[in-house]
């Protein structure tokens, strides 16, 4: 059993699909890396809404900007204060 499988089992999600629909990594409060993004719904310095399979993610903060958007990968920089799955 892999590390991710152990974490999922410990939180009660044992039958999770093999491929998650997206992945998010947050680095402190100054950057975020998002995988499997299908598009950008809207973009302001205070809020960025990303489209993913089965919904979206809204990133809120201050002085936000998109540093990279290529092949489904997005890097957002600025002060990130919250994430919301929509």
N, C-alpha and C positions, 0 to 999 in steps of 0.2 A: 504494500500500500504506500502510495506516494505522500509527500508532505501536504499537498493541497487536499488529497482525499481524506487524510486524517483531520484536517481542519473542518472540512465539510461534514464529516461524520460527527465531530464534537459539537457542532451547532445544529445537528439534526437534519442535514440535507444530504442523505446518502445516495439518492438516485439522481444526481445532478448530471446533465448532459456532458458528454466528453469534451465538447468545444463550447466554452462560454461565449455568449453573444457579444461581449465587450470586456475590456480590461482597463482599469484605471490605476495609475500610480501617482501619488501626490508627494512632492518633495518639499517638506516644511510647509510654509504658506506662500511660497513664491513661484511654484511651477507645478504643472500637472501634465502627465503623459496619458493619452487616451488611444486605445487600439480599437479597430473595427468600427470606425466612424463612417457613416454612409453620406453625411452631409452636414452643413452648417445652416441652421434655421435662421438665426439672427445673431448679431454681434454688436455690442456696445462696450465701452470701457468698464462698465459696471456689471455686465451680464453677457454670457455667451451660451447659446443653446445649440447643442450638438444632436444630430439625428443618429440613432443606432437602430439595429434590428429590434423590433418589439418596443419602440418608445424613443426616449431621448434622455439627455442629461443636461441640466442647467447648471452652469458654473457662475457663481456670484463672487464679486470682490471689488477691488479698486485697481485702476490703471491696467486692466486686463488687455492682453493682445495675443494674437496667434503668431507664434514664432515659426511653426512648421505645420503644413497640412499637405500630406503626400501619401498616396496609396493606403488610405484608411487610417493613417496615424496623424494625431494632432498633438502639438505641444502648445500649452497655454502658459504664458508668463504673466506676472503681476501679483498683487496680494490676493490670494484666494481665501475667501471667508466661508464659503459653503458650496456643497454639491447637492443637487436634488435629482432623483430619478423621476422622470415624468412619463 
